[in-house]
């Protein structure tokens, strides 16, 4: 499932680049890029959630806390 989401994300990036080339307009490219700014973090959150759920039974509680803290730092950096 994680790989499928990454394929979707990569495909969205390629389609966005093609659309930017097709429209050849800075304003439209900015709109397309803003949509990508939403897709990227969303895919990150979903894939990380799937990964954490799948390995949660193999990790100690402390390791899960550190993992969640690291993910939080990434998300704070992305959104601020």
Backbone as JSON, one array per atom type, in Angstrom:
{
  "sequence": "XXXXXXXXXXXXXXXXXXXXXXXXXXXXXXXXXXXXXXXXXXXXXXXXXXXXXXXXXXXXXXXXXXXXXXXXXXXXXXXX",
  "N": [[0.82, -1.2, 0.0], [1.97, 1.22, 0.75], [3.83, 1.59, -1.29], [2.13, 1.87, -3.48], [0.88, 4.29, -2.85], [3.1, 5.98, -3.03], [3.69, 5.69, -5.74], [1.42, 6.9, -6.77], [1.86, 9.51, -5.81], [4.26, 10.21, -7.12], [3.38, 10.03, -9.76], [1.51, 12.08, -9.76], [3.22, 14.25, -9.49], [4.61, 14.14, -11.94], [2.5, 14.48, -13.78], [1.73, 17.03, -13.02], [4.0, 18.51, -13.76], [3.9, 18.16, -16.53], [1.48, 19.45, -17.07], [2.16, 22.06, -16.33], [4.05, 22.64, -18.3], [2.38, 22.44, -20.52], [0.4, 24.47, -20.17], [2.03, 26.72, -19.91], [2.16, 29.09, -18.38], [2.81, 31.31, -15.8], [1.11, 31.91, -13.64], [-0.82, 29.86, -13.67], [0.89, 27.72, -13.31], [1.73, 28.22, -10.74], [-0.64, 27.76, -9.34], [-0.97, 25.02, -9.84], [1.33, 24.07, -8.59], [0.72, 24.74, -5.95], [-1.3, 22.95, -5.39], [0.19, 20.61, -5.42], [1.68, 21.08, -3.17], [-0.08, 20.43, -1.2], [-0.64, 17.74, -1.7], [1.82, 16.36, -1.34], [2.64, 16.45, 1.56], [0.36, 15.17, 2.55], [0.47, 12.57, 1.45], [2.84, 11.8, 2.67], [2.09, 11.75, 5.41], [0.1, 9.74, 5.38], [1.51, 7.48, 4.38], [3.49, 7.2, 6.35], [1.87, 6.66, 8.55], [0.76, 4.19, 7.82], [3.11, 2.66, 7.78], [3.96, 2.87, 10.48], [1.83, 1.64, 11.82], [2.1, -0.93, 10.82], [4.52, -1.84, 11.9], [4.23, -1.47, 14.58], [3.8, -3.4, 16.58], [6.27, -4.53, 16.83], [7.95, -2.67, 17.93], [9.2, -0.95, 20.82], [7.49, 0.95, 23.35], [8.83, 3.36, 23.91], [10.43, 3.72, 21.63], [8.45, 4.13, 19.72], [7.43, 6.55, 20.65], [9.66, 8.23, 20.2], [9.77, 8.02, 17.41], [7.31, 9.18, 16.66], [7.8, 11.75, 17.6], [9.85, 12.54, 15.87], [8.5, 12.49, 13.41], [6.66, 14.49, 13.95], [8.38, 16.7, 14.09], [9.2, 16.83, 11.41], [6.73, 17.45, 10.17], [6.13, 19.89, 11.37], [8.2, 21.44, 10.33], [7.49, 21.37, 7.63], [5.01, 22.67, 7.52], [5.4, 25.2, 8.63]],
  "CA": [[0.0, 0.0, 0.0], [2.87, 2.38, 0.78], [4.4, 1.74, -2.63], [1.07, 2.39, -4.36], [0.73, 5.71, -2.55], [4.28, 6.67, -3.58], [3.49, 5.73, -7.19], [0.43, 7.95, -7.0], [2.49, 10.8, -5.57], [5.18, 10.46, -8.22], [2.58, 10.27, -10.96], [0.93, 13.42, -9.63], [4.31, 15.19, -9.77], [4.87, 14.12, -13.38], [1.36, 15.09, -14.45], [1.79, 18.47, -12.74], [5.05, 19.08, -14.61], [3.39, 18.19, -17.91], [0.47, 20.51, -17.13], [2.87, 23.34, -16.31], [4.61, 22.83, -19.64], [1.28, 22.6, -21.46], [-0.23, 25.78, -20.01], [3.08, 27.71, -20.15], [1.73, 30.33, -17.73], [3.33, 31.31, -14.43], [0.0, 31.9, -12.67], [-1.38, 28.51, -13.65], [1.92, 26.86, -12.73], [1.68, 28.46, -9.3], [-1.82, 27.04, -8.82], [-0.65, 23.58, -9.89], [2.32, 23.83, -7.55], [0.08, 24.81, -4.65], [-1.99, 21.68, -5.21], [1.23, 19.64, -5.07], [2.09, 21.35, -1.78], [-1.04, 19.72, -0.36], [-0.54, 16.3, -1.96], [3.06, 15.82, -0.78], [2.54, 16.15, 2.99], [-0.73, 14.2, 2.79], [1.01, 11.24, 1.15], [3.81, 11.52, 3.73], [1.37, 11.39, 6.64], [-0.58, 8.46, 5.19], [2.49, 6.39, 4.29], [4.11, 7.02, 7.67], [0.87, 6.01, 9.4], [0.71, 2.77, 7.44], [4.36, 2.05, 8.24], [3.96, 2.77, 11.94], [0.85, 0.62, 12.21], [2.58, -2.27, 10.47], [5.64, -2.26, 12.76], [3.98, -1.06, 15.96], [3.91, -4.51, 17.52], [7.68, -4.9, 16.95], [8.68, -1.59, 18.56], [8.87, -0.63, 22.2], [6.73, 2.2, 23.5], [9.77, 4.48, 23.85], [10.81, 3.9, 20.23], [7.3, 4.72, 19.04], [7.38, 7.95, 21.05], [10.71, 8.93, 19.45], [9.35, 8.04, 16.02], [6.27, 10.19, 16.53], [8.44, 13.06, 17.79], [10.55, 12.83, 14.63], [7.48, 12.82, 12.4], [6.13, 15.8, 14.31], [9.37, 17.71, 13.68], [9.1, 16.96, 9.95], [5.49, 18.13, 9.83], [6.26, 21.29, 11.79], [9.07, 22.08, 9.35], [6.79, 21.48, 6.36], [3.88, 23.59, 7.59], [5.77, 26.53, 9.16]],
  "C": [[0.87, 1.26, 0.0], [3.45, 2.64, -0.6], [3.37, 2.31, -3.61], [0.87, 3.88, -4.12], [1.9, 6.52, -3.11], [4.2, 6.73, -5.1], [2.48, 6.81, -7.56], [1.06, 9.33, -6.85], [3.46, 11.16, -6.7], [4.46, 10.75, -9.53], [1.96, 11.66, -10.93], [1.99, 14.48, -9.93], [4.58, 15.27, -11.28], [3.74, 14.79, -14.16], [1.37, 16.6, -14.23], [2.85, 19.15, -13.6], [4.59, 19.18, -16.06], [2.35, 19.3, -18.07], [1.12, 21.89, -17.13], [3.47, 23.65, -17.67], [3.51, 23.11, -20.67], [0.69, 24.01, -21.39], [0.77, 26.93, -20.25], [2.7, 29.09, -19.6], [2.15, 30.27, -16.27], [2.22, 31.24, -13.39], [-0.6, 30.51, -12.55], [-0.38, 27.52, -13.05], [1.94, 27.01, -11.21], [0.5, 27.75, -8.66], [-1.56, 25.54, -8.78], [0.34, 23.22, -8.79], [1.71, 23.88, -6.16], [-0.73, 23.54, -4.36], [-0.99, 20.59, -4.81], [1.71, 19.84, -3.63], [1.13, 20.69, -0.79], [-0.88, 18.21, -0.49], [0.68, 15.7, -1.26], [2.98, 15.48, 0.71], [1.43, 15.14, 3.32], [-0.24, 12.78, 2.55], [2.02, 10.85, 2.22], [3.11, 11.05, 5.0], [0.74, 10.01, 6.5], [0.42, 7.31, 5.14], [3.18, 6.14, 5.62], [3.14, 6.33, 8.62], [0.78, 4.52, 9.1], [1.95, 2.05, 7.94], [4.39, 1.86, 9.75], [3.0, 1.69, 12.42], [1.39, -0.78, 11.94], [3.73, -2.75, 11.35], [5.42, -1.94, 14.24], [4.14, -2.2, 16.96], [5.35, -4.96, 17.71], [8.51, -3.86, 17.7], [8.26, -1.42, 20.01], [8.13, 0.7, 22.23], [7.64, 3.41, 23.35], [10.19, 4.76, 22.4], [9.67, 4.52, 19.42], [7.18, 6.19, 19.38], [8.43, 8.76, 20.29], [10.35, 9.04, 17.98], [8.3, 9.11, 15.79], [6.82, 11.6, 16.72], [9.18, 13.48, 16.51], [9.6, 13.22, 13.52], [6.89, 14.19, 12.68], [7.09, 16.91, 13.89], [9.33, 17.92, 12.17], [7.86, 17.75, 9.56], [5.54, 19.59, 10.23], [7.12, 22.05, 10.78], [8.36, 22.3, 8.01], [5.73, 22.59, 6.42], [4.23, 24.97, 8.12], [6.75, 27.2, 8.27]]
}
